[in-house]
Amino acid sequence: MKYDEGKPKLTLCPTEIITAIARVRENGVEKYRDKDCWKTVEPQRYRDAAFRHFVSYINDPSGVDEESGLPHLWHLACNIAFLCELEKD
């Protein structure tokens, strides 16, 4: 018997978003040389960045970030992931 009632069914989530966020994170770690530096950034900066990437995505759904060369949608997902983590409590 397995007691998993009430636990989230993570397999219901599309997995492509995990790969997208990982690619953006790899780029960030290469740029900043610290895998955890994102944890010390004010949430408002991630809100602003998410909004910039969202607007860029709306204006050009296939557009990429100039600096990273990665899709704006991926950056948006990563910023939202950071916010979800920082604001979970």
C-alpha positions in Angstrom: 0.0 0.0 0.0 1.2 3.5 -0.8 -0.1 6.6 0.9 0.1 9.4 -1.6 -3.3 11.0 -1.2 -3.0 14.8 -1.2 0.5 14.8 -2.7 0.8 16.7 -6.0 0.8 14.5 -9.1 3.9 16.0 -10.7 3.6 13.7 -13.7 0.7 15.9 -14.8 3.1 18.8 -15.6 4.6 19.2 -19.1 8.3 18.3 -18.8 9.5 20.7 -21.5 9.4 23.6 -19.1 12.0 21.8 -16.9 14.5 21.5 -19.7 13.8 25.2 -20.7 14.5 26.4 -17.2 17.6 24.2 -16.9 19.0 25.7 -20.1 18.5 29.3 -18.8 20.0 28.3 -15.4 23.0 26.8 -17.2 23.5 30.1 -19.0 23.1 32.0 -15.7 25.6 29.8 -13.9 28.1 30.3 -16.7 27.6 34.1 -16.6 27.6 34.6 -12.8 29.7 31.6 -11.8 27.4 30.9 -8.8 24.5 28.5 -9.0 22.8 30.1 -6.0 23.2 33.8 -6.5 19.6 34.1 -7.8 18.4 33.5 -4.2 19.8 36.9 -3.1 18.0 39.0 -5.7 15.0 41.1 -4.8 11.8 39.5 -6.2 10.8 42.7 -7.9 13.8 42.4 -10.2 12.5 39.0 -11.3 9.0 40.4 -11.7 10.4 43.1 -14.0 12.5 40.7 -15.9 9.6 38.3 -16.3 7.5 41.1 -17.7 10.2 42.2 -20.1 10.5 38.7 -21.5 6.7 38.3 -21.6 6.4 41.5 -23.7 9.2 40.4 -25.9 7.5 37.0 -26.3 4.2 38.5 -27.1 5.8 40.8 -29.7 7.7 37.9 -31.3 6.8 34.4 -30.1 9.9 33.0 -31.7 12.2 35.7 -30.4 15.3 35.1 -28.4 17.2 37.0 -25.7 20.0 39.0 -27.3 22.5 38.1 -24.6 21.8 34.4 -24.1 20.4 33.4 -27.5 17.7 31.5 -25.6 14.0 32.0 -26.2 12.2 34.8 -24.3 9.6 32.2 -23.2 12.3 30.1 -21.5 13.6 33.2 -19.6 10.0 34.0 -18.6 9.6 30.5 -17.3 12.8 30.7 -15.3 11.9 34.1 -13.8 8.5 32.7 -12.8 10.2 29.6 -11.2 12.5 31.9 -9.2 9.4 33.9 -8.0 7.5 30.8 -7.1 10.5 29.6 -5.0 11.2 33.0 -3.4 7.6 33.7 -2.6 6.5 30.2 -1.5 6.1 31.1 2.2 
